[in-house]
Amino acid sequence: MAMFGIFFAIGLIMFLSFRGWSTIWVAPLAAAIVGITGGLSLMNMYLVNYMQGFAGFAMNFFPALMLGAIFGKLMDATLMAKSVALAISNLIGAKHAIFAVIIAGSVLTYGGVSMFVAVFALYPICLVLYRQANIPRRLIPATITVGVFAYTMIALPSSPQIQNIIPGNFFGTPTTAAPALGIITGIIMAGGGYLYLIWKEKKVKRLSETFTEPSNLAAEDPNEVIPNVWVSLLPLVLVVVVLNVLNRAFDWELMPALIFSLILANVLILVLNINKRKIFLNTLNEGAKGALIPIINVSAIVGFGAVVQASTAFPRPYPGAGEYPRQPAHLAGNCSKRAVWRNWFSFRRFDHCPKCACRNVHCNCAGAQYSAGCNAPHCGSFRWCYGYRPSQWGNSNPACRYRYDPTKKVILTSLW
């Protein structure tokens, strides 16, 4: 009965997410179903299990997520993110539009720009490239997903993304743990996703699908001045370098190192763009406010995951080292859910496996199972990517948008 309640609750979240209902209130409702069928007191489940998971995530990761959102907003408002994306797209060309978007997204996220914010920077670049290449707009989310929500998030060594930082805290390993394994995994993810998208592009063109102009696209400012690309790259490089230097050379824990590196990067952006100081206050305010909804959405799902963890049906380790985190990550709807890593440590089933390799395997498997890869509608990154400018993806109906967009297949193909 408890297992049935878990799957029913997940199905309910998915169904209501398809309909565009907010996870903020749907997640507690689904958690109540899990609690009732899992033998938990309803009020105790909500006030203790759910709220501890909700508040615990916000307490531990709000500073990093807020600073990351401000960093991304500053990169966007000062046009530094656009400068990097444009330089890469111009270098590669519209003929290889999909590859250009993937590389541009990877550079931004590997440099520390929040995955959620990178969507804003990439979207106008996608429109220009896809218009020139005559590729349907409905492939844009899938392309952004491969470049932003996949291998730069959980596979490549030294990634400053939060999904790579959290398991490192629990395993006590640096961001560069098992680099060869991470690089191989990243190549599989990127290569699999890219090959699928190329195949999909040819398929839709055979069906005579073409690029269509968005109905409410904002006009570009003809007087905007794009900063130098090498200057724009400095904050991105600074985040990666400072994070790894503090972690490896000075033995800082990953989270404080990430926070400090983001602070330095934000200050550097302000200094490099001092001539645009009039926009600083509004940009900082918008960045801080922009972090709230993603954090609350993810916290709501983490709270749901905490109730699942407390349920009597929560899965125990499986024979395969990579299989265990996949199941609770899917049930929790979030590969950054701390319970995934904490419970792995408590069982100690894989002591014979090198810690760095196990950390990397578990990080990738947790991200692969529907959560970080944007495959399930109850994960935060999925809802953020698809919730951004819904009518711009090529279909204004949420149900049709989820159904026809190939993002889920892309990540399943590339990660499996």
C-alpha positions, 0 to 999 in steps of 0.5 A: 500500500505504501509503495502504491501511494508513492507511485500514485503521488508521483503520477499525480504530480506529473499529471498536474504538472502537465496541466500547469499546476504549481508544484508549490502546493501540489507537492504538499498534497502529494506528500499527504498521500504518501504519508497516509499510505506510508503509515505516517501521522498526517500533521507530523508528516507535514510539520516535521518531515515535509517542512524539515526537508523544505526548510533544510534545502533552503537553509543549506543552499539558498546562499549559493543559489541566490548568488548564482542567480545574481551572477547570471542576472548580472551576466545577462544585464551587462550583456556579457553572457550574450557576448560569449554566446554570440562569439561561440555561435559566430565561430561555429555558424548557423549551419551547425546551430544545434552544436553552437547552442549546446557549446554556448550553454556548456560554457556558461554553465561550466563557468558558474552561470545558474542553469536556470538563468542560462535559459534567458541568455541562450533563448535569443541566440537560439532564435537567431541561429534557428531562424537562419538554419530554418529549424523549428522552435520546438527543438529549442528546449531540447537543445538547451537541455543538452547544453545546460542541464546535462554533462556540465551539471553532473559529469565534467570535473570541476563543474561549479553547479550545485548538483556537483557540489552537494555529493562532493560535500557528503563524500568528502571529495573535490569537484575534480573527483574521478576526472577520467570517468567524468570526461567519458560520461560527459562525452557520452551525454553530449554525444548522445544528445547531439546525435539525437538532435541532429537526427530529430532535425532531419526528421522534422525537416522531412516533415516540412516543419520550418521556423516560425516567428514568435508572436510576442518577441521583444524588439532588440535595442539597436544601440546596445553595445556588446562587451569584448568576449575575452573580458566577458569570459573572465568572471566565468573563468574566475568561478571555476579557478577560485572554486578549485583552488580553495577546495584543493589547495586550501582544503575549503569545503565545497559549499563555502568555496562556491559561495566565495567564488561567486561573490568574487565573480559578482564583484568582478562583473560590477568592476568591469561594468562600472560604466553601467552602474545605473542598472546595478541596483535593479539587476541585483534586486531582480537577481535576488527575486528571480532566485526565490521561485526556483528555490521554493519550487525545488524546496517543495519537491525536496520536502516531498522527497523527505516524506518519501524517505520517511515512508516505509516503502522507501527503497533500500540499496540494490546490488549495483552501485549506480542503481541505488541513487537512481530510485530515490532521486526519481522518487524525490524528484531531485538529484540534489536531494540530500537524502540520496547521498546521506542514505548511501553513506548509512548503508556502506554497501560499497566500501570496496569501491574507490570513493571518488569513483563511487561519488562520480557514478552516484552523481551521474546516476542520480542525475540521469534518473528523471530528476536533473536531466529534465525528464520528469515534470516534478523536477525543478529544472524541468519545470523551470525550462518549460515554464520559461516563455511557454508560448515561445517554444512553438505551442502555447498549450502546456499539454501539447508542449510537453507531449511533442517536445523531444527533451525527455527523449534526448536525455534518456538517449544520451544518459542511458 
